[in-house]
Amino acid sequence: MDQLNTPFQPKDGLEVEDTGDEVLVYLPGSDKTLFLNETAALVWRLCDGQRTGAQMVELLTEAYPEAQADIGPQVQAALADFIERGLVEHSA
């Protein structure tokens, strides 16, 4: 699946705690909690079912122009990790 051309949204039933400074996701079916680093937390907050990965890259590049070269790969890596862990789904 092409993460940059697909909009994603969090799967239903996840417990998420967003304090503004950090995001914690309680993994379903386990007693584990995933702590999202700053980049992953930014991507998570943009997974609203409307934005594609490419739109996320564009928004983050506008907000952090000094990190432009790193943003695309970091967004792709974060989305791939969310998909692998079953945290997000493709929105229709």
N, CA, C and O atoms as a GROMACS GRO file, in nm:
protein
  368
    1MET      N    1   0.084  -0.118   0.000
    1MET     CA    2   0.000   0.000   0.000
    1MET      C    3   0.089   0.124   0.000
    1MET      O    4   0.190   0.130   0.069
    2ASP      N    5   0.049   0.221  -0.078
    2ASP     CA    6   0.125   0.344  -0.088
    2ASP      C    7   0.083   0.439   0.023
    2ASP      O    8  -0.024   0.499   0.019
    3GLN      N    9   0.169   0.452   0.123
    3GLN     CA   10   0.134   0.533   0.240
    3GLN      C   11   0.120   0.681   0.208
    3GLN      O   12   0.047   0.752   0.277
    4LEU      N   13   0.189   0.729   0.104
    4LEU     CA   14   0.185   0.872   0.079
    4LEU      C   15   0.059   0.915   0.003
    4LEU      O   16   0.024   1.033   0.006
    5ASN      N   17  -0.008   0.824  -0.063
    5ASN     CA   18  -0.127   0.860  -0.139
    5ASN      C   19  -0.255   0.810  -0.074
    5ASN      O   20  -0.362   0.814  -0.135
    6THR      N   21  -0.245   0.763   0.048
    6THR     CA   22  -0.359   0.705   0.118
    6THR      C   23  -0.388   0.784   0.245
    6THR      O   24  -0.297   0.813   0.322
    7PRO      N   25  -0.515   0.818   0.268
    7PRO     CA   26  -0.549   0.878   0.398
    7PRO      C   27  -0.568   0.768   0.503
    7PRO      O   28  -0.623   0.662   0.474
    8PHE      N   29  -0.522   0.795   0.622
    8PHE     CA   30  -0.533   0.698   0.731
    8PHE      C   31  -0.607   0.760   0.849
    8PHE      O   32  -0.609   0.882   0.866
    9GLN      N   33  -0.666   0.674   0.929
    9GLN     CA   34  -0.730   0.716   1.052
    9GLN      C   35  -0.701   0.612   1.159
    9GLN      O   36  -0.678   0.495   1.127
   10PRO      N   37  -0.701   0.653   1.286
   10PRO     CA   38  -0.680   0.555   1.392
   10PRO      C   39  -0.792   0.450   1.390
   10PRO      O   40  -0.908   0.481   1.360
   11LYS      N   41  -0.756   0.328   1.423
   11LYS     CA   42  -0.858   0.223   1.432
   11LYS      C   43  -0.948   0.250   1.552
   11LYS      O   44  -0.904   0.304   1.654
   12ASP      N   45  -1.072   0.210   1.538
   12ASP     CA   46  -1.166   0.224   1.649
   12ASP      C   47  -1.121   0.138   1.766
   12ASP      O   48  -1.061   0.032   1.747
   13GLY      N   49  -1.151   0.182   1.886
   13GLY     CA   50  -1.126   0.102   2.004
   13GLY      C   51  -0.990   0.123   2.068
   13GLY      O   52  -0.959   0.061   2.169
   14LEU      N   53  -0.907   0.210   2.010
   14LEU     CA   54  -0.776   0.236   2.071
   14LEU      C   55  -0.792   0.334   2.186
   14LEU      O   56  -0.871   0.428   2.180
   15GLU      N   57  -0.716   0.311   2.289
   15GLU     CA   58  -0.708   0.408   2.398
   15GLU      C   59  -0.584   0.493   2.374
   15GLU      O   60  -0.472   0.441   2.366
   16VAL      N   61  -0.605   0.622   2.362
   16VAL     CA   62  -0.496   0.714   2.331
   16VAL      C   63  -0.497   0.826   2.434
   16VAL      O   64  -0.602   0.882   2.465
   17GLU      N   65  -0.381   0.858   2.484
   17GLU     CA   66  -0.367   0.971   2.576
   17GLU      C   67  -0.272   1.070   2.511
   17GLU      O   68  -0.153   1.042   2.493
   18ASP      N   69  -0.325   1.186   2.477
   18ASP     CA   70  -0.246   1.291   2.415
   18ASP      C   71  -0.240   1.408   2.513
   18ASP      O   72  -0.339   1.478   2.534
   19THR      N   73  -0.125   1.428   2.572
   19THR     CA   74  -0.109   1.533   2.672
   19THR      C   75  -0.069   1.666   2.610
   19THR      O   76  -0.056   1.767   2.679
   20GLY      N   77  -0.050   1.665   2.479
   20GLY     CA   78  -0.001   1.785   2.413
   20GLY      C   79   0.150   1.780   2.396
   20GLY      O   80   0.203   1.828   2.297
   21ASP      N   81   0.218   1.722   2.494
   21ASP     CA   82   0.363   1.706   2.486
   21ASP      C   83   0.400   1.568   2.434
   21ASP      O   84   0.504   1.550   2.370
   22GLU      N   85   0.315   1.469   2.463
   22GLU     CA   86   0.345   1.332   2.421
   22GLU      C   87   0.215   1.258   2.393
   22GLU      O   88   0.107   1.297   2.438
   23VAL      N   89   0.230   1.150   2.317
   23VAL     CA   90   0.115   1.067   2.285
   23VAL      C   91   0.147   0.924   2.329
   23VAL      O   92   0.252   0.869   2.296
   24LEU      N   93   0.053   0.867   2.404
   24LEU     CA   94   0.063   0.727   2.447
   24LEU      C   95  -0.053   0.651   2.384
   24LEU      O   96  -0.168   0.695   2.391
   25VAL      N   97  -0.022   0.537   2.323
   25VAL     CA   98  -0.126   0.453   2.263
   25VAL      C   99  -0.121   0.319   2.334
   25VAL      O  100  -0.017   0.252   2.336
   26TYR      N  101  -0.232   0.281   2.392
   26TYR     CA  102  -0.241   0.152   2.461
   26TYR      C  103  -0.275   0.047   2.358
   26TYR      O  104  -0.382   0.052   2.297
   27LEU      N  105  -0.185  -0.048   2.338
   27LEU     CA  106  -0.199  -0.146   2.232
   27LEU      C  107  -0.308  -0.246   2.267
   27LEU      O  108  -0.307  -0.306   2.375
   28PRO      N  109  -0.404  -0.264   2.175
   28PRO     CA  110  -0.514  -0.357   2.202
   28PRO      C  111  -0.465  -0.501   2.213
   28PRO      O  112  -0.373  -0.541   2.141
   29GLY      N  113  -0.525  -0.576   2.302
   29GLY     CA  114  -0.490  -0.717   2.317
   29GLY      C  115  -0.358  -0.742   2.387
   29GLY      O  116  -0.308  -0.855   2.386
   30SER      N  117  -0.303  -0.640   2.449
   30SER     CA  118  -0.177  -0.659   2.523
   30SER      C  119  -0.176  -0.562   2.639
   30SER      O  120  -0.264  -0.477   2.653
   31ASP      N  121  -0.076  -0.576   2.721
   31ASP     CA  122  -0.062  -0.482   2.833
   31ASP      C  123   0.047  -0.380   2.802
   31ASP      O  124   0.106  -0.321   2.893
   32LYS      N  125   0.074  -0.359   2.673
   32LYS     CA  126   0.181  -0.269   2.632
   32LYS      C  127   0.126  -0.132   2.596
   32LYS      O  128   0.014  -0.118   2.548
   33THR      N  129   0.210  -0.033   2.619
   33THR     CA  130   0.179   0.104   2.582
   33THR      C  131   0.289   0.151   2.488
   33THR      O  132   0.407   0.132   2.514
   34LEU      N  133   0.248   0.213   2.379
   34LEU     CA  134   0.343   0.266   2.282
   34LEU      C  135   0.359   0.415   2.307
   34LEU      O  136   0.262   0.490   2.304
   35PHE      N  137   0.482   0.457   2.331
   35PHE     CA  138   0.513   0.599   2.348
   35PHE      C  139   0.561   0.651   2.213
   35PHE      O  140   0.660   0.602   2.159
   36LEU      N  141   0.491   0.749   2.159
   36LEU     CA  142   0.529   0.803   2.029
   36LEU      C  143   0.629   0.916   2.046
   36LEU      O  144   0.608   1.009   2.124
   37ASN      N  145   0.740   0.906   1.971
   37ASN     CA  146   0.837   1.015   1.975
   37ASN      C  147   0.776   1.138   1.909
   37ASN      O  148   0.664   1.132   1.858
   38GLU      N  149   0.846   1.248   1.910
   38GLU     CA  150   0.790   1.375   1.864
   38GLU      C  151   0.740   1.366   1.720
   38GLU      O  152   0.630   1.413   1.689
   39THR      N  153   0.821   1.307   1.632
   39THR     CA  154   0.782   1.296   1.491
   39THR      C  155   0.660   1.207   1.475
   39THR      O  156   0.564   1.244   1.407
   40ALA      N  157   0.662   1.090   1.538
   40ALA     CA  158   0.549   0.997   1.527
   40ALA      C  159   0.422   1.060   1.585
   40ALA      O  160   0.313   1.038   1.532
   41ALA      N  161   0.435   1.137   1.693
   41ALA     CA  162   0.318   1.203   1.752
   41ALA      C  163   0.258   1.306   1.656
   41ALA      O  164   0.136   1.318   1.646
   42LEU      N  165   0.343   1.378   1.585
   42LEU     CA  166   0.294   1.474   1.486
   42LEU      C  167   0.218   1.402   1.376
   42LEU      O  168   0.110   1.445   1.335
   43VAL      N  169   0.273   1.292   1.326
   43VAL     CA  170   0.208   1.214   1.221
   43VAL      C  171   0.076   1.158   1.273
   43VAL      O  172  -0.026   1.162   1.204
   44TRP      N  173   0.078   1.104   1.396
   44TRP     CA  174  -0.044   1.047   1.456
   44TRP      C  175  -0.157   1.150   1.458
   44TRP      O  176  -0.271   1.121   1.422
   45ARG      N  177  -0.122   1.270   1.501
   45ARG     CA  178  -0.224   1.376   1.511
   45ARG      C  179  -0.281   1.414   1.374
   45ARG      O  180  -0.393   1.465   1.365
   46LEU      N  181  -0.204   1.390   1.269
   46LEU     CA  182  -0.250   1.422   1.134
   46LEU      C  183  -0.328   1.308   1.069
   46LEU      O  184  -0.386   1.326   0.962
   47CYS      N  185  -0.332   1.193   1.133
   47CYS     CA  186  -0.410   1.079   1.082
   47CYS      C  187  -0.557   1.101   1.117
   47CYS      O  188  -0.608   1.048   1.216
   48ASP      N  189  -0.622   1.181   1.035
   48ASP     CA  190  -0.761   1.219   1.064
   48ASP      C  191  -0.861   1.158   0.967
   48ASP      O  192  -0.980   1.191   0.971
   49GLY      N  193  -0.813   1.070   0.880
   49GLY     CA  194  -0.902   1.008   0.782
   49GLY      C  195  -0.918   1.091   0.657
   49GLY      O  196  -0.980   1.045   0.560
   50GLN      N  197  -0.865   1.212   0.657
   50GLN     CA  198  -0.877   1.301   0.542
   50GLN      C  199  -0.743   1.322   0.472
   50GLN      O  200  -0.735   1.324   0.349
   51ARG      N  201  -0.638   1.338   0.552
   51ARG     CA  202  -0.507   1.371   0.495
   51ARG      C  203  -0.433   1.246   0.448
   51ARG      O  204  -0.433   1.142   0.515
   52THR      N  205  -0.371   1.258   0.331
   52THR     CA  206  -0.284   1.152   0.282
   52THR      C  207  -0.145   1.172   0.343
   52THR      O  208  -0.116   1.276   0.401
   53GLY      N  209  -0.062   1.071   0.329
   53GLY     CA  210   0.076   1.085   0.375
   53GLY      C  211   0.147   1.201   0.307
   53GLY      O  212   0.224   1.272   0.371
   54ALA      N  213   0.119   1.221   0.177
   54ALA     CA  214   0.182   1.332   0.104
   54ALA      C  215   0.139   1.466   0.161
   54ALA      O  216   0.220   1.558   0.170
   55GLN      N  217   0.013   1.477   0.200
   55GLN     CA  218  -0.035   1.602   0.260
   55GLN      C  219   0.029   1.623   0.396
   55GLN      O  220   0.059   1.736   0.435
   56MET      N  221   0.051   1.514   0.470
   56MET     CA  222   0.120   1.524   0.598
   56MET      C  223   0.261   1.576   0.578
   56MET      O  224   0.307   1.664   0.651
   57VAL      N  225   0.330   1.520   0.479
   57VAL     CA  226   0.467   1.565   0.449
   57VAL      C  227   0.466   1.714   0.415
   57VAL      O  228   0.551   1.789   0.463
   58GLU      N  229   0.371   1.756   0.334
   58GLU     CA  230   0.363   1.896   0.294
   58GLU      C  231   0.341   1.988   0.415
   58GLU      O  232   0.408   2.090   0.430
   59LEU      N  233   0.247   1.951   0.501
   59LEU     CA  234   0.220   2.032   0.620
   59LEU      C  235   0.341   2.040   0.712
   59LEU      O  236   0.375   2.147   0.762
   60LEU      N  237   0.405   1.926   0.734
   60LEU     CA  238   0.520   1.924   0.825
   60LEU      C  239   0.640   1.996   0.765
   60LEU      O  240   0.719   2.056   0.838
   61THR      N  241   0.654   1.991   0.632
   61THR     CA  242   0.763   2.064   0.567
   61THR      C  243   0.742   2.214   0.580
   61THR      O  244   0.838   2.289   0.599
   62GLU      N  245   0.616   2.258   0.570
   62GLU     CA  246   0.587   2.401   0.589
   62GLU      C  247   0.617   2.443   0.734
   62GLU      O  248   0.668   2.552   0.758
   63ALA      N  249   0.586   2.356   0.828
   63ALA     CA  250   0.606   2.389   0.969
   63ALA      C  251   0.752   2.378   1.012
   63ALA      O  252   0.798   2.452   1.099
   64TYR      N  253   0.826   2.285   0.949
   64TYR     CA  254   0.966   2.260   0.986
   64TYR      C  255   1.054   2.261   0.862
   64TYR      O  256   1.108   2.157   0.825
   65PRO      N  257   1.070   2.375   0.795
   65PRO     CA  258   1.146   2.378   0.670
   65PRO      C  259   1.292   2.335   0.686
   65PRO      O  260   1.353   2.286   0.591
   66GLU      N  261   1.347   2.354   0.804
   66GLU     CA  262   1.487   2.315   0.827
   66GLU      C  263   1.506   2.164   0.824
   66GLU      O  264   1.619   2.116   0.808
   67ALA      N  265   1.399   2.089   0.839
   67ALA     CA  266   1.407   1.942   0.840
   67ALA      C  267   1.349   1.881   0.714
   67ALA      O  268   1.316   1.763   0.712
   68GLN      N  269   1.337   1.960   0.609
   68GLN     CA  270   1.269   1.918   0.486
   68GLN      C  271   1.320   1.784   0.433
   68GLN      O  272   1.240   1.700   0.392
   69ALA      N  273   1.449   1.763   0.432
   69ALA     CA  274   1.506   1.641   0.373
   69ALA      C  275   1.466   1.515   0.451
   69ALA      O  276   1.460   1.406   0.394
   70ASP      N  277   1.440   1.531   0.580
   70ASP     CA  278   1.411   1.415   0.664
   70ASP      C  279   1.262   1.385   0.678
   70ASP      O  280   1.225   1.274   0.716
   71ILE      N  281   1.177   1.480   0.648
   71ILE     CA  282   1.035   1.466   0.681
   71ILE      C  283   0.968   1.354   0.603
   71ILE      O  284   0.896   1.273   0.662
   72GLY      N  285   0.989   1.346   0.471
   72GLY     CA  286   0.926   1.242   0.391
   72GLY      C  287   0.956   1.102   0.443
   72GLY      O  288   0.863   1.024   0.468
   73PRO      N  289   1.083   1.067   0.459
   73PRO     CA  290   1.116   0.934   0.511
   73PRO      C  291   1.062   0.910   0.652
   73PRO      O  292   1.023   0.798   0.685
   74GLN      N  293   1.060   1.013   0.736
   74GLN     CA  294   1.010   0.996   0.872
   74GLN      C  295   0.859   0.973   0.874
   74GLN      O  296   0.810   0.892   0.952
   75VAL      N  297   0.785   1.043   0.789
   75VAL     CA  298   0.640   1.021   0.781
   75VAL      C  299   0.613   0.881   0.731
   75VAL      O  300   0.528   0.811   0.786
   76GLN      N  301   0.684   0.838   0.626
   76GLN     CA  302   0.665   0.702   0.574
   76GLN      C  303   0.696   0.598   0.680
   76GLN      O  304   0.622   0.500   0.695
   77ALA      N  305   0.804   0.617   0.754
   77ALA     CA  306   0.841   0.521   0.858
   77ALA      C  307   0.737   0.516   0.969
   77ALA      O  308   0.702   0.409   1.018
   78ALA      N  309   0.687   0.632   1.009
   78ALA     CA  310   0.585   0.636   1.115
   78ALA      C  311   0.458   0.566   1.069
   78ALA      O  312   0.402   0.485   1.142
   79LEU      N  313   0.412   0.596   0.947
   79LEU     CA  314   0.291   0.532   0.896
   79LEU      C  315   0.310   0.381   0.883
   79LEU      O  316   0.220   0.303   0.916
   80ALA      N  317   0.427   0.339   0.834
   80ALA     CA  318   0.454   0.196   0.821
   80ALA      C  319   0.449   0.127   0.957
   80ALA      O  320   0.397   0.016   0.969
   81ASP      N  321   0.503   0.193   1.058
   81ASP     CA  322   0.501   0.137   1.194
   81ASP      C  323   0.358   0.129   1.247
   81ASP      O  324   0.319   0.029   1.307
   82PHE      N  325   0.280   0.234   1.224
   82PHE     CA  326   0.140   0.233   1.269
   82PHE      C  327   0.062   0.120   1.202
   82PHE      O  328  -0.018   0.053   1.266
   83ILE      N  329   0.086   0.100   1.071
   83ILE     CA  330   0.018  -0.006   0.997
   83ILE      C  331   0.058  -0.142   1.051
   83ILE      O  332  -0.027  -0.228   1.076
   84GLU      N  333   0.189  -0.161   1.070
   84GLU     CA  334   0.240  -0.289   1.119
   84GLU      C  335   0.183  -0.324   1.257
   84GLU      O  336   0.156  -0.441   1.286
   85ARG      N  337   0.166  -0.224   1.340
   85ARG     CA  338   0.114  -0.247   1.475
   85ARG      C  339  -0.040  -0.251   1.480
   85ARG      O  340  -0.099  -0.276   1.585
   86GLY      N  341  -0.103  -0.227   1.364
   86GLY     CA  342  -0.249  -0.231   1.359
   86GLY      C  343  -0.317  -0.113   1.425
   86GLY      O  344  -0.427  -0.125   1.478
   87LEU      N  345  -0.251   0.003   1.423
   87LEU     CA  346  -0.304   0.122   1.491
   87LEU      C  347  -0.389   0.210   1.400
   87LEU      O  348  -0.478   0.281   1.447
   88VAL      N  349  -0.362   0.205   1.269
   88VAL     CA  350  -0.436   0.288   1.174
   88VAL      C  351  -0.495   0.200   1.066
   88VAL      O  352  -0.454   0.086   1.044
   89GLU      N  353  -0.594   0.258   0.998
   89GLU     CA  354  -0.655   0.189   0.885
   89GLU      C  355  -0.677   0.290   0.775
   89GLU      O  356  -0.686   0.411   0.799
   90HIS      N  357  -0.686   0.238   0.653
   90HIS     CA  358  -0.716   0.322   0.538
   90HIS      C  359  -0.858   0.376   0.555
   90HIS      O  360  -0.951   0.301   0.586
   91SER      N  361  -0.874   0.505   0.534
   91SER     CA  362  -1.009   0.561   0.545
   91SER      C  363  -1.072   0.562   0.406
   91SER      O  364  -1.005   0.586   0.306
   92ALA      N  365  -1.198   0.534   0.402
   92ALA     CA  366  -1.270   0.523   0.275
   92ALA      C  367  -1.299   0.658   0.216
   92ALA      O  368  -1.359   0.667   0.109
   0.00000   0.00000   0.00000
